Amino acid sequence: MALRGKQKRFLRSQAHNLRPLFQIGKDGLSENWLKNVNAAIEKRELLKVSILQNSLVDEDEVIEFVESNSSIQVVQKIGHVLVLYKKSSDKDNRVLSTEVEAI
Protein backbone atom coordinates (compact mmCIF):
# COMPACT_ATOMS: atom_id res chain seq x y z
CA MET A 1 0.00 0.00 0.00
CA ALA A 2 1.50 3.31 -1.05
CA LEU A 3 1.02 6.05 1.50
CA ARG A 4 -0.63 9.31 0.51
CA GLY A 5 0.65 12.72 1.59
CA LYS A 6 -1.78 13.15 4.48
CA GLN A 7 -0.95 9.70 5.79
CA LYS A 8 2.78 10.43 5.69
CA ARG A 9 2.20 13.74 7.45
CA PHE A 10 0.27 11.97 10.22
CA LEU A 11 3.03 9.37 10.64
CA ARG A 12 5.71 12.06 10.75
CA SER A 13 3.78 13.83 13.53
CA GLN A 14 3.52 10.56 15.47
CA ALA A 15 7.26 9.91 15.09
CA HIS A 16 8.30 13.37 16.23
CA ASN A 17 8.86 12.42 19.88
CA LEU A 18 10.38 9.00 19.18
CA ARG A 19 14.04 8.28 19.77
CA PRO A 20 15.98 6.20 17.22
CA LEU A 21 15.61 2.54 18.10
CA PHE A 22 18.25 1.18 15.70
CA GLN A 23 21.59 2.49 14.47
CA ILE A 24 23.65 1.76 11.41
CA GLY A 25 27.36 1.97 12.06
CA LYS A 26 30.58 0.92 10.41
CA ASP A 27 29.30 -2.64 9.93
CA GLY A 28 26.74 -1.31 7.47
CA LEU A 29 23.62 -3.16 6.41
CA SER A 30 22.92 -6.87 6.74
CA GLU A 31 20.04 -9.29 6.51
CA ASN A 32 20.30 -9.87 10.26
CA TRP A 33 19.90 -6.13 10.94
CA LEU A 34 16.84 -6.02 8.69
CA LYS A 35 15.38 -9.07 10.43
CA ASN A 36 15.71 -7.30 13.80
CA VAL A 37 14.12 -4.12 12.42
CA ASN A 38 11.28 -6.18 10.95
CA ALA A 39 10.63 -7.86 14.30
CA ALA A 40 10.57 -4.54 16.15
CA ILE A 41 8.38 -2.79 13.60
CA GLU A 42 5.83 -5.63 13.81
CA LYS A 43 5.19 -4.60 17.41
CA ARG A 44 5.47 -0.82 17.03
CA GLU A 45 4.52 -0.09 13.39
CA LEU A 46 6.63 3.08 13.49
CA LEU A 47 10.25 3.58 14.45
CA LYS A 48 13.33 5.67 13.81
CA VAL A 49 16.72 4.54 12.55
CA SER A 50 19.87 6.59 13.01
CA ILE A 51 22.80 6.41 10.60
CA LEU A 52 26.06 7.11 12.39
CA GLN A 53 28.81 9.28 10.94
CA ASN A 54 31.26 6.38 10.70
CA SER A 55 28.83 4.36 8.59
CA LEU A 56 29.98 3.18 5.18
CA VAL A 57 26.50 3.63 3.67
CA ASP A 58 24.51 6.80 3.10
CA GLU A 59 20.80 7.43 3.64
CA ASP A 60 19.76 6.70 0.06
CA GLU A 61 21.45 3.29 0.14
CA VAL A 62 19.65 2.44 3.38
CA ILE A 63 16.30 3.50 1.92
CA GLU A 64 16.85 1.39 -1.18
CA PHE A 65 17.98 -1.64 0.89
CA VAL A 66 15.05 -1.47 3.30
CA GLU A 67 12.33 -0.89 0.71
CA SER A 68 13.63 -3.47 -1.77
CA ASN A 69 14.17 -6.28 0.78
CA SER A 70 11.06 -5.83 2.93
CA SER A 71 7.58 -4.33 2.98
CA ILE A 72 8.73 -1.48 5.24
CA GLN A 73 8.18 2.03 3.91
CA VAL A 74 10.39 5.03 4.60
CA VAL A 75 8.14 7.89 5.69
CA GLN A 76 10.74 10.58 6.29
CA LYS A 77 14.44 11.31 5.97
CA ILE A 78 15.92 14.15 8.00
CA GLY A 79 19.68 14.33 8.12
CA HIS A 80 20.92 10.95 9.31
CA VAL A 81 17.59 9.80 10.74
CA LEU A 82 14.96 7.75 8.90
CA VAL A 83 11.37 7.12 9.98
CA LEU A 84 10.11 3.66 9.01
CA TYR A 85 6.52 2.38 8.90
CA LYS A 86 4.91 -0.99 8.31
CA LYS A 87 1.40 -2.20 9.03
CA SER A 88 1.56 -4.92 11.67
CA SER A 89 0.35 -8.38 10.73
CA ASP A 90 -0.87 -8.91 14.32
CA LYS A 91 -4.27 -7.26 14.84
CA ASP A 92 -3.48 -6.53 18.51
CA ASN A 93 -0.53 -4.33 17.49
CA ARG A 94 -2.45 -2.30 14.89
CA VAL A 95 -2.85 1.06 16.57
CA LEU A 96 -1.38 3.46 14.05
CA SER A 97 -2.37 1.55 10.92
CA THR A 98 -6.08 1.81 11.72
CA GLU A 99 -5.72 5.57 12.06
CA VAL A 100 -3.63 5.78 8.88
CA GLU A 101 -6.24 3.87 6.89
CA ALA A 102 -8.98 6.20 8.14
CA ILE A 103 -7.14 9.24 6.76
C-alpha positions in Angstrom: 0.0 0.0 0.0 1.5 3.3 -1.0 1.0 6.1 1.5 -0.6 9.3 0.5 0.7 12.7 1.6 -1.8 13.1 4.5 -0.9 9.7 5.8 2.8 10.4 5.7 2.2 13.7 7.4 0.3 12.0 10.2 3.0 9.4 10.6 5.7 12.1 10.8 3.8 13.8 13.5 3.5 10.6 15.5 7.3 9.9 15.1 8.3 13.4 16.2 8.9 12.4 19.9 10.4 9.0 19.2 14.0 8.3 19.8 16.0 6.2 17.2 15.6 2.5 18.1 18.2 1.2 15.7 21.6 2.5 14.5 23.6 1.8 11.4 27.4 2.0 12.1 30.6 0.9 10.4 29.3 -2.6 9.9 26.7 -1.3 7.5 23.6 -3.2 6.4 22.9 -6.9 6.7 20.0 -9.3 6.5 20.3 -9.9 10.3 19.9 -6.1 10.9 16.8 -6.0 8.7 15.4 -9.1 10.4 15.7 -7.3 13.8 14.1 -4.1 12.4 11.3 -6.2 10.9 10.6 -7.9 14.3 10.6 -4.5 16.1 8.4 -2.8 13.6 5.8 -5.6 13.8 5.2 -4.6 17.4 5.5 -0.8 17.0 4.5 -0.1 13.4 6.6 3.1 13.5 10.3 3.6 14.5 13.3 5.7 13.8 16.7 4.5 12.6 19.9 6.6 13.0 22.8 6.4 10.6 26.1 7.1 12.4 28.8 9.3 10.9 31.3 6.4 10.7 28.8 4.4 8.6 30.0 3.2 5.2 26.5 3.6 3.7 24.5 6.8 3.1 20.8 7.4 3.6 19.8 6.7 0.1 21.5 3.3 0.1 19.6 2.4 3.4 16.3 3.5 1.9 16.9 1.4 -1.2 18.0 -1.6 0.9 15.0 -1.5 3.3 12.3 -0.9 0.7 13.6 -3.5 -1.8 14.2 -6.3 0.8 11.1 -5.8 2.9 7.6 -4.3 3.0 8.7 -1.5 5.2 8.2 2.0 3.9 10.4 5.0 4.6 8.1 7.9 5.7 10.7 10.6 6.3 14.4 11.3 6.0 15.9 14.1 8.0 19.7 14.3 8.1 20.9 10.9 9.3 17.6 9.8 10.7 15.0 7.7 8.9 11.4 7.1 10.0 10.1 3.7 9.0 6.5 2.4 8.9 4.9 -1.0 8.3 1.4 -2.2 9.0 1.6 -4.9 11.7 0.3 -8.4 10.7 -0.9 -8.9 14.3 -4.3 -7.3 14.8 -3.5 -6.5 18.5 -0.5 -4.3 17.5 -2.4 -2.3 14.9 -2.9 1.1 16.6 -1.4 3.5 14.1 -2.4 1.5 10.9 -6.1 1.8 11.7 -5.7 5.6 12.1 -3.6 5.8 8.9 -6.2 3.9 6.9 -9.0 6.2 8.1 -7.1 9.2 6.8 
